[in-house]
Amino acid sequence: MAKNLCPLFMILFVLLLSESEAQSSRTNNITTGSTLYANSTPNFWSSPSGHFAFGFYPSGDGFRIGIWLVGIPKNTVVWTATRDAVISAGAALSFPTDEGRIVLHSFSGEILWSTGKDLGKAVLASMLDSGNFVLYNSSFTIVWASFDCPTDTILVGQKLARSTALYSSVSASNQSVGNFKLWMQFDGNLDAFPVRSVMETKYVYWTADTCRPGENLALNLDQDGHLFVGNSNGSIVRNLTDGALPVNSTTLYRASLDVDGIFRLYQHQIGTKGSLNSKIMWAAVNEEDRCSVKGTCGLNSYCSLNGSGIACLCPPGFVYADPTRPQDGCKLISDAENACLENESTKDFTVVTLENTYWERNDYDVITPASEEDCSDACLEDCNCVVAQFGDQTCFKLMLPLRYGRNDTTNPNKALIKVRTHCSPPVREDRIINNMSKIGKEFLIVGVVLIAFSLIVFMFTGYLVYAHQISSYKIVSRQASNSQDVGEINLRSFSYRQLVTATDNFKEEIGRGGSGRVYKGSLAVNNNGGKEIAVKKLIKMVEDGENEFRNEMRIIGRTHHKNLVNLVGFCSEGANRLLVYEFMKNGSLENLLFKANKRPSWNERRRIALEIAKGIHYLHEECQTRIIHCDIKPHNILMDECWTAKISDFGLSKLLKPDQTRTYTVARGTRGYAAPEWHGNNLPITVKADVYSYGVMLLEIICCRKKMDACLRDEEIILMDWVYQCYEADEFEKLVHVEDDVEMKEFETMVKIGLLCVENELTLRPTMKEVISMMEGILVTPPPRSPYSSVKR
């Protein structure tokens, strides 16, 4: 009897499937056991109307897996599963009965791609007339949909959700990831960036201006061509188009981030015999502003409108890096940037002016007020200057390479390029050899003796100077005030009595460290209530404490970033050294992760990790003086009233000179977070020491547990060991708490980033800029090595 009922249940299931489809009036059901082959016909599954198809499509010398809008004279690809991989002939796309997912195998049987094995077992698939390819489980619930994984296009009914992006393609015939990204950010902003940039406002070339207007914002496309940003309750936040376009069975709409980085809305009119007529209905960037798309042209080049198209041009003194690919940028051919190494005068160079041309501000020197002639002369006289930018009586000397150049007739800026006026005669190698042969042996011997003597004198003199400086410093560090140091920084100076009053005689202690304690206080503001502050009182006021005080003053007083704590002022009176900060209402990240009643959500933890990464990146690369923090840990990350993460406690930080990338210093930091090179034999310390500490903390953030917990099982006590074991075994779920609602792909990426950061070999650790790019999906996250490889000496 049961056997007789099975066919009946299957018939009912298929009928239910057909009845329930809301996105499309009809379905073409693909059952388990179905297979497509890359080099055979048919090699795709079609939607009921035949307008869309899913399967293999030709690409280069092979195939890709994707979805396309069927048309004549050519199909339009709207989704690609294997963007950065061309598949060889002989590959098979199958729907195995025992797998419950769509799997792509190479000719040799290797799995190249699948729809995911952790989403629930699928028993039926369908290519819908909406352009959505879906998988259903036995309860007729969609367990996977192509609409949830957009590439460069959204279709009618599809959403670009928060923290999701569209990536342009390399070209119309190559769907590999291109140069541009349209990102629906976590804060609700829909922005377009060049892929090879940090996701910061200065790199945005188009925005929908939808920052923080509500929760769960998404980009939507309706069937009448209405493109808008709306929130989860159905309200519209920003209209990009008005909609009200023709709606019928032969009219389709799509919105794509095109190869040139411009987001456009297309209308496709399906004609007789499969013809497909397409036209642009809306574009985020006007045709005449195409050069405003940052990243259109490569380094050291500039974009210029050229009739109906654009051209990437090299400034004088530069040539194309690859003449066959002008868009890849230019390289310097003159010796202008090497003039500092030679004894040359300004007469060897001249300045060529490019009208209405400018690049991104990346200057090393600014002169104002200045005339154009002043700017030209300043560049000629500066052996480091190759390109200067002049406008509004201001002269900017730009650093190479130049980025995001543009020629715009509406912009009054001028570019001043220093080029050589004549070619210097080449120095012949045989002349050098002849000259060297004239040097007698006696002269060489005398030279060696003089050099050796000079070195001995230099070393002795250096020792005397060093001893004198150490002696002087000890005397200065014991003096009552430090006016020379603090005078360089525009901070408020408090008396000790003021801070005693503000903290009610240091009544409420809110934190402590190895050399200081932090107290809560309040400052009167116009005699109307108080502004809450945190006062750090240094306890160990010998040489180390004085060093810490000076460091924290110099560093925090000169840094300005939303993810760094704000220093309000200081007190340097007698033996008292105190620092006054803005009060962080929500305490430390340590308390939030390990002591709060409810652990932060996955999205909150991911945001916090990204904010901290941006703060460290600023210290390493963007502030005036490069800084190694030296003590990154949850205790030193504070949360403001909006739960924004801010880096604090710069007492152990190390400043680098402008031309310095490494330093040698005594061991510092906190056990368990300190990088291996701190404990090595005379190993240099670089910004990668902070990357290691960040990696340890990142694993704590994503797993919401301390780096070491003796209450757990032996294999789980040390977090780094346990994470790596789970990574090796592909058992990420063991790291996720049962109450957590975690996006597993994001979680796996964060785990890999953390393990990359704690690589023992410092040269293999990523930079913080690369960490940010991997978190935001700009860079592909590579597989980490074992974090326990020996440190190379």
N, C-alpha and C positions, 0 to 999 in steps of 0.2 A: 504493500500500500504506500509506504514512504517513498519507494522508488518511483511510483507513478506520479507522486506529487511534485517531484523535483522539476520536471519539465514545466509544470504549471506555474511553480514559483518563479522560474526564470522568465517565463512569458510575462507574468505580472510585473516583475522587476523592470523589464525593458519598457513595458507600457507606462509604468510610473516615471521612468526616466524621460520618456518623450513628453509626458503630461507636465512634468515639473520644470522643464527648461524655461527660465524666465528671460534669459538673455537672447535666445534665438528661438524662432518658431519651430525649427526642426533640428535634429541631431543625426550625425553619422556615427554610430557606436562602433568602437574598436574593442574587440574582446581579447582576453588573454590568449596567448599563443600566436598572435599576429606578429609579422616581421616585415621590415623594409630593408632593402639592400642598396648600397650606394651606387652600384654599377648596373642596376637592372631597372626595368619598367614594369609596373609603376614603382616609384620610390618616394611616394608621399601619400598622406591621408587627407582627403578633401573635406571641406565643410558641406552641409547639405545643398547650399545654393551654388557651390563651386567657386565662391568669391575668395575664400581663403584656403590655404593648404599648409600642412605641417609635414616636414620630412627633410630629405636631402635636397640641397640646391647647389649648383656648380659654383665654385669659388677658386679662382687661380688654377692651380694644377690638380685640385681635388674637390672636396665637398665641405659644406657646413650643414649643421642641423638648425632649422629655423622655421619661421612662419612667414608667409608672404601673401600679399594681395595679388591675385591672379589677374593678368591683363596683357593686352597686346598694344604696343610692340614689346613691352618688357614687364616683368613682374616687379613689385615693390616690396622689398624685405622690411618687415615690421618688428621682427624679434629674432634673436639668434642665441642659441644655447651655447655654442662653442665659438665665441667671438675671436679668441686669440689662438685658435688651433684649426688648421686645415686638415680634413680627414681624407685619408687615402682610399682609393677604390677597394672594394671588398669588405668594407665595414658593414655592420648589421645593426639596425635599430629594432629592438624586439620588446615584446610585452610578455615575458615568461610567466607562466601560471604560478610557479612557486615563489617568484620574486615580489610580485605585487607592486611593480614600478616599471617605468620605461627605462631601458638600459641600452647604451651604445657600446658595442664591442668593436675593437679593431679586427682586422683579418686574422691576427694571431690569437684573438680571444681576450685581449686586455680591455678592461673596462675604461672607457674614455670619458663617459658622462652618464649621469642618471638623474632621475627626478627626485632622488633622496629616499633613504630607507627607513627614516625615523618618523615619517609623516602618517603612517597608517597604511595597511595593505590595500592596494587598489585592485578592483576586479573588472573595471570598465573604464575606457577612455573615450574622449570625443573631441573632434575639431568643430567648434561652434561657429555659427555665422557671424558672431561678434568679433571673431579673430582670436578668441581665447581657447587655448588647448587645455583641457581639464582631465583629471583623474578622479574617479568615484570609488568609495569603498562599498561594502555590501549594504550599508544603511543609506545609500544614495547621498552621502555627504562628500563634498569636494575635499580631497586631501592634498591636491596640488593643482596649481593653475599658473599658466604662463603670465597672466595679468599681474601676479604677485611678484614677478621678477622682471621688471621692464629693462630694456636695453637702451635704445635711442628714441623710442616711440611710445606714445600712449594712444589707445584707440577709444572709441565711444564706450562708455561704461567703465573704463579703467581709471584707477586713481594712482597718482604718484604720492605715496604716503610719506609721513614724517621720517627723516633720516634715510630717505631713498633718493636715488639720483638717476638721471639719464646721462649716458655718455655718448658723445658723437662718434661716428665711424671714421676710419682713416680716409676712405674714399667711397664713391658710390658703388664700386665693385669689391671693396674690401671692408668687411664689417668688424675688423679688429678695432679695439678701443682707440679713439682718436685723441685730439688735443683739448677737448672742451667737456665741461660737466655742468649740468643743471641740477642743483641740489636743493631738495626740500629739507631745510635744516631743522635740527631739533627745536630751535626757538621759533619756528614758523616762517622764517624768511625763505622765499624762493629766489635763489641767486644763481647767476651763471659765472663760472670761473674758468681760467685755463687749468687743465689737469695738473700741469707741473707747477703748482704754486700752493702755498699754505692758504687754508680757507680763512682769509682775513678780508675785511671790508675794502682795503686798498686794491685788491686784485679783482673785485667784482666789476664786470663790464655791463651787466644788466641785472636789475632786481625788480621784483613785484612789490616791494615795500610792504611786506606783510609780517613784520616782526612782532611776535608775542601778542597777537590779538585774541587768542583762544587756544584751547587744547586740541590736539590731534588734527592739525590742519593737513589738507591734502589738495593736490591739483586734480581737477576733474574736467572731463570732456563729455558733454551731452550730445545727443543725436542730432540736434539742430546746429552744431558747431559752436555751442556756448562753452568757452574755455574759462574756468574760474578757479579761484582758491576758496575753499569752504571748510568749515569745521565739522566736528562729528555730530552736532545737533541739526545739521542741514542748512545753517545760515551761510550766506555768501559774504566772504571777507573782502575779496577783490575780484572784479570782472576784468579779464584780459580781452575778451571779445563780447559782443552783445548777443551773439546767437541769432535766432530768427532766420536761419538760412534754410534752403529747401530740404525737406525731409521726405524721402520715398525709398523704395526698395532698390533703386539703382544709384543712390547717392550715398557715399561713405565719407567719413571725416577721420583724419588722423592729425596728431601734433607731434612733430619730430624736432630733436636737436640735430641740426644738419651738420654736414662735414665742416662748414665754415664757422661753426659755433653759434649760429643764429637759430633761435627757437621759432618755428613757423607752424601755422595751421594750414592744412591742405584739404581741398575738396576733390574727391574722385568721382567722376561720372561714368558709370558703366554703360557702354553702348552695345550695339548689336554685334554679334559674332565675337564677343569677348574683348572688344576695344575698350581702352581705359584712357579717359581724358582727365588730366590733373591740372589744378591751378592753385596758386597761393592765395589764401583769404586774409591772412594776417601774419605779421612778422614782429618779433620783439625789438629788432633793430632795423631801422630804415636802411634802404639800399645805399643812400648817400653817406651813411654813418658806419659802413661795414668795417672801416679801419679802426673803429672804436673797440672792436672785439680783441681783447688782449690775448696774445698768443698766436694771432694770425700769421705773423712773421717771426722768424727766429732771432737769436741773440745778435746784437750789433747791426741789425737791419731796421728799416722802417717801412711802414705800409703807406701806399699812395694809391688813390683812385686812378684807374687807367681805363677811360671810356666806360664800358659797361661792366668791367671787372676791376680787380685790384692787382697791384704789383708790389713785390717785396724788393726793395732797393737797398744798395750798400752806400753808405756815406763815403766821401772822398777819403782815400787812404785805406779803404777796406775792399775786399773781394769776397765773392761767394765762397762759403766753406765747401759747398758742392755745387758746381755750376749747373748740374742737371736738376737740382732741387733748390731753387731760390728761396723757397719758404723755410729752409733749414737754417738760414742766417748767414752772417758774414764773419770774416776774420781780418785782423789788422795785418797789413802788409808793410807799412812804413816802420821806421825805427823810432818813432816818436816816443813810445813808452819805454824804450831802452836808453833814451837820452841821458838819464841820470847816471848811467854807467860809463858814459863817455864825456870827453872834454869838448862839448859843443856849445856854441853860442846861439842866441835867438835868430841870427841871420841865416842859419841853416834851415829854418822852418818858416812857414807862413800860415795864416789862418784863412780857411775857406768858410763862407757863410751859407747855411741852408735856411732859407726863409720858411716860416710857418711849420717848422719841424721840431719835435720834442720827444724825449724819452721819459720813462718813469724816473721820478726823483730818487737818485741813489748817489748823493753827493758826499764828497769828503771835505769840501771847503765851500763857504758861502761868502760873497763880498757884496755888501750893500751899505749905502747907495753906490751904484756904479753905472757908468755909461757903457755902451757897446764897445767903445775903444778901450776903456779900462778893462773890460772883461777879456778882450782879445789880447791885450798886453799881459794881463795876469796869467793867461794860459801859456803864452809864449815864454814867459820868464819862469814858469813852473815846469821843471823837467818831468814831473809826474802827470802833468795834464795832457790829455789827448783830445777830450771833448768837453766843451763848456756849453752851458745853456744860459741864454740871456733873455730876460723879459721883466717888465715892470721895475726897471732900475736895479735889478738883482742879478748877480752872476753866480751860477752854480757850476762848480767843477765836478764832473761826473766820474764815477768809478766804472771801469770796465768789468764784465761785459755790460753793454747797454741792453735794456729790455723794454718791450712794448712801445717801440718807436712808431710815430705817426706823422704824416704830413697833412695838415688841416689848414685850409686857407682862411678859416675864421679865427685861428689862434695866432696871436702876435708874437709868440716865442720864436727865437732864432737859435739854431745850433751852430756853434763855432768849432770847426774841426782843425786841429793842428796837423799839417802835412809837411813833409820835407820838400825843400825848394830844389834840391839837386841830389843826384846819386853820389854817394861817397865812393871813392875808388876802393875796390876790394883789397883786403890785406892778403898778400900772397904768402902761402905757406913756406915757399923756398926762401923768401926774405927773412922770415922769422928764424928759420934754421941757420942762415948765414950770420944773422946778428948774434944768435946764441953761441955760434962757434968762435966768435971773437972774444968771448969772455975768458980770461985766463984762469988757470987753476988757482993762482995765488988770490985772485979776487974772490973766488968762491970760498976759499978757506977763511979769508978775512970776514966775508959775509956771514958764514956759519958761526964764527966766534962772536961777532957782534950781536947776532940774533940771540944766541944762547945767553950772553951777558944781559941783554935787554930783558929777556924773559925773567931772569933771576931778580933784576931790579924791579920789574913790574909786579912780580908776585910779592916781594917784600913790601913794596909801597902799598899794594892792595891790602895786605894784612894789617898794616898800620892804620889805613883808612877805615877798614872794617872794625878794628878794635876801638878806634875813636868813636865811630858811629854807635856801636853797642853801648859804650860808656855814656855817651851823650843821651841816648834813648832812655837808659835807666834813670838818669837824672830827671829828664823831661817827664817821664811817666809818673813820677812821684809828685810833680808839681800840682798845685791846687786847681788849675784850670787848663783848658786846652783850646784857647780861643783861636789859634791859628788854623787848626783843623776844622773846627766847626764853622769858622767864618766863611769857608768856601761853600757852605750849604745853606740854603734859605729855609731854615727851620726855626720854630719858636723856642726860645730859651726860657726854661722855668727855673724858679728858685726852689731849693729843697723844701722850704716852708710851704710853698704853694702845693707841692705834691704830697706833703704830709697832710695838709688840709683836704686835698682832693680825694685822698684814699682813706680818710678818717684814721690817720696814723697807721696805714698799711694793715687795715683790719681784715679785709676779705681776700685771702689768697686764692687765686684761680689757676695757678700752674707753677711749676718749678722745673729747673734744669740743673746741669752740673755746676753752673757758676752764677745762677741768678734765680730769682723768684718773681712771679708776676702777680700784681694785685689789681683788683677792680677799683675804679675811681670815677669821679664826676667833676667836670669843669663847668663853672658858671658861665652862661652865655647871655650877655647883656642883662645880667641880674634876673633872668627869667628862666629858672630851671637849670638843668645841667646837661652837658654832653658827655656821654659815657666814654671812658677811656680805659686802657690797660697800661699799667706802669710796670716796666721791667726794672727791677733793682738788682744790680750786679753785686754779688756777695763777696766773691774771691778777688779783691782788688789789689792783687800784686801784678806782676808784669803781664801774665796771661789775661787777667781781667781787663787791664787797660787796653791790651791789644784787641780783645773782643769788643770793647766799647768803641774804639776807633773804627774797627771794621764795620760794625753795624751802622754807625753814623755815616760813614762814607758811602757805603753800598746802598742802603735803603733810601738815603737822602737824595740819591741821584737816579733812582729807578722809578718808573711810572708805568704800571701795567695793571689791568683789572684783576689779574690773578696773583698779584703781590700785595702783601699787607702794607697799609699806608702808615708811614711814620709821621706823627704830629709834631713832636719836639723832643727836647732832651734837657737833662740837668747835669752840669759839670761844676760842682761846688765843693771845695775842700776835698775830702776823700770820697764823696758821694758821686756815683755815676748811675744815672737813671735814663731810661728811654721811654717815651710816651707814644703809644700806638692808638689807632682807632680800635674801639672795642668790638670784638667779634662775638656777636650775640649767641651764636649756636655752637660755640666751643670748637674743639679740635676734631679732625677727621678720625682720630683714634677713638674718641668717645662715640662718634656716630657709627663706626663700624663694629666696635667690640663691646660697647656698654649700653647702647640704646635699647629700649624695649622692643622696637621693631626695626629690623634691618632695612636700609634704603633699597628701593626698587632697582631692578637691573638698569633701567634707563638713567636713573639718578647716578648709579655707580659709574656707568659708562661716561656720563657727562662730566662727573667729577674728575675721572682719570684723564679725560681730554683737556679739561681746564688746567690741571696741574702740569700736563705736558706742555701746554702753550706758555705757561709761566716760566718753566725751566728753559724752553726754547728761547724765550726773550732774554733770559740771563746769559745764555750761551752765545747768542748770535745777534741780538737786536739792540741791546742797550749800549750806551756809550763806551763802557768798559766791560769787557767780557768777564763773566763771573762764574766760578765753580762754587756751588753752594756748600758742598761737602757734608751735609747732614740732612738729606732728604728722607723723611719718614712721616708716618701719619700724625705723630705728635706735633710736628712742625707745619702741618697744614690746618689752617683755621677756616671756619665757615661763617660767612657774614649772615645778615638777617634774611637775605634772599637765597641762602644755602649755596652761594658761590664760593668755590674753593680759592683760598689765597695762601701763598707760600710765606712763611715767617721764619724768624730766628736765623739771621745771617751772621751770627757771631763767629762761626768757624769758617766763613767763606774765604775764598782765595781769589784775588783779582789778577787778571792776566794783562800784560801790556798789549797794545794794539797789534804788534807783530808776533805775539807769543801764542803758541798753541798748547804748551805743556809747561809744567813747573815741578820743582822738587821741594817737598815740604814734609814736616813731621806728620805722623799718623794722626788722623782726626776723624770725627764722625761717630756713629753709633754701631756697636757690635751687632752683626747680623745684617745690617744694611750697607756696611762699608765694602767697597770693591776689593778684590784680591790684591790689586797693585798697591794698596795702602800698606800691606804687610810684606811686600816683596823687598828684595835687596836693592835699594837705590833705583827703583822703577819710577819713571816719570808719571805725574798725575795730570790728567787731561779732563775735559768736560765729560768724557766717557765714564768717569767715576760716578758722576751724578746719574748717568743713564743706568748704571748697575743698581744704584739705590732705588731709582724709580721703578726698575723692573721688579725688585723684591716687593715694594709697596703696591705695584699694580696687581701682583698675584694676590696680595692681601685684600685689595679692594674688590676684585672680581669674585673671590671665594668667600669674602666676608669673614675671614678668620686670621689669627695672628701667624706670623712667620714660623713660630714654634709653639706647640701646645702639648705639654707632657701628659695631659689627660686623655689623649687620643691613642689609638692603636699604634704599635711601634712604627709601622710603615707610613703612618700619617703624621707623625710628630713634627717633622720638618716639612714645612709647606712646599718648598722648592723641590725636594725629593719626590713628594707625593704627586705634585702637579706633573712632573716629568714622567713618572710611572704611568699615570693616566693618559698622558699624551702618547707615549710609546704604544700603549695597549688600545688606543682609540676608544677610551672609556671616559669621555669628558663628563658624562652624566654623574659620575661618582663625585665630581667636584661641586655639583650644583645642589643646593639645599632643597629639600622636598617642597618648601613653601615658595620658592622662587619661580617667577614667571620669566624665564630667560630665553632670549632668542639664541638658539644653539650655534648658528653659524657665526654670529657676532662673538659669542662666548669663546668659540674655538679660535677665532682670530685674535682675541685679546690674550688668550693663553699663549699662543705662539709669539705674540709681541713681547709678553713678559719673559718668556724663556730666551728670546733673542737678546733682550736687554741684560740678562744675567749671565751671558756668555763670559767665560773666564778670560778669553783672549780679547783685550779691549778693542783691537782693530776690527773685530768681527761684530761688535755691538753696533746697532744703528745709531744715527744721530737723533736728537729729539725732533728735528724737522721730519725725518723719515718715520719716526714713531707716529707723529701726527698724521702724516700722509697715509700710513697703513691703517690707522684707526678710522680715517674718513674715506677709505676705499680708493684713494688716489693711486697708491702703490699696492701691488700684490704682495702679501705677506709670505716670505719664504719659509720653508720648514727649518726649525732651529736644530742646531747640534745638541749633543748632550751638554748640559751646563756644567759638567764636572770634568771637562777636559783639563789637562794640566796647563798652567799659565806658561806661555812661551817666554823665555828669558832672552 
